[in-house]
Amino acid sequence: MTPHHVLTRLAQYFHVVWLEPAHHWREMGALRTRVAAPSEIDTILPGGFERHVPESWLPDIYRPAWAGRAMLRFRVKHGWRRLRARGCRVGVLYLWHPRFEAALEASGYELSMYHIDDEYTFSTDAPPIGEQERRVLREVDQVFAVSPLLMERKSGVNPHMTLVPEGVDFRLYSTPVAQPFDLVKVPHPRIGYTGYLKRHLDWPLLRELAQRHPQWSFVFVGARSLDREAEELVEEISRLPNVFMLGAKTVVELAAYPQHFDVCTMPYNVNNYTNNIYPLKLHEYLASGRPVVGTPIRSLLDFPGTVWLASTTEDWSAVLEAALGGQAMSAACVAARQAVAREHDWSELIYRIAKSVCEHLGPEFEQRLKRVDLGVMRTTGEH
């Protein structure tokens, strides 16, 4: 997820302590077995990055509200203690959700930042800014927003707001690799999708496309995160002979799939939620060099000539047919797509965030701004 991509890479510039979410107090049994012992993930993350699992006596409490806020402040103070043990003298508080507002009440930091990477209500109506988020926006020193519409909707509260879109590990996604074993027997042409299978995808559209074009293979790579209605549709679709559900993959494994698709897709429903997102897969697809087709959500409108857009089933059929044509894979087209992805390499985007941190803290921090080749972050979680 975006916080993992950003903060593990910021650890190339600064010491970072990641505060793991606390368990609810009702789960005290689970808390007793939850330890911060080194794991496989810790051994492959940057040396400047450290996970901190909250102590069992600092659970998440919803009621009374004052107790929950106090517990969060205690957890944050323990994070500062870990940083001071590393010799850090200046603290930066980096929030990823307005529900962590109480962290702003804890002392120990000189700079506060809030990174908006989603419409956190997850409502298709995209309601006005809630009071809690408005308070966070007012209080912090710097705001980052991941998409153009989030910038438009959340602006006007804090003058220090910057667009930082989703990025890509360009080297990982652009370097040719062998076909994954479970893709070898899938016939071409392959119409592919990578990422969570969720209700925000247009499953009726996908069902109709798969039924209308039995000569195409529709490939879905990712774990399911569905409501009951969408789950029923996905089950129906998965029974079609030209549909291949390949399941969850690690981050590194997932990167091998787009370059072996014939077309990469982003078949989102278009509504006031999806118009606020910036698909993480966008630049991962483009880095593969393959043609990319998506529905006209707001963030994709900024890539005319690079991303093919379609709305109706007829539009999708026509655009996919065109994308499967030989011209779409010409050297010039492949280079154009990869050039856009290269501009969104995580190294460039994280440098932008690190530069903002240093500008806020003062000129004595500018020596940290040597550009870093952030390379492949070989995490093992599902993408």
Buried (B, 14 or more C-beta within 10 A) or exposed (E): EBEBBBBBBBBBBBBBBBBEEBBEBEBEEEBEEBEBEEEEBEEEBBEBBBBBBBBBEBBBBEEEEEEBBBBBBBBBBBBBEBBEEEEBEBBBBBBBBBBBBBBBEBEBBEBBBBBBBBBBBEEEEBEEBEEBBBBBBEBBBBBBBBBBBBBEBBEEBBEEBEBBBBBBBBBBBBBEEEEBEBBEEBEEBBBBBBBBBBBBBBBEBBBBBBEEBEEBBBBBBBBBEBEEEBBEBBEEBBEBEBBBBBEBBEBBBBBBBBBBBBBBBBBBBBBBBBBBBBBBBBBBBBBBBBBBBBBBBBBBEEBEEBBBBBEEBEBBBEBBEBBBEEEBBEEEBBEBBBEBBBBBBBBBBBBBBBBBBBBBBEEEBEEBBEEBEBBEBEBEEBB
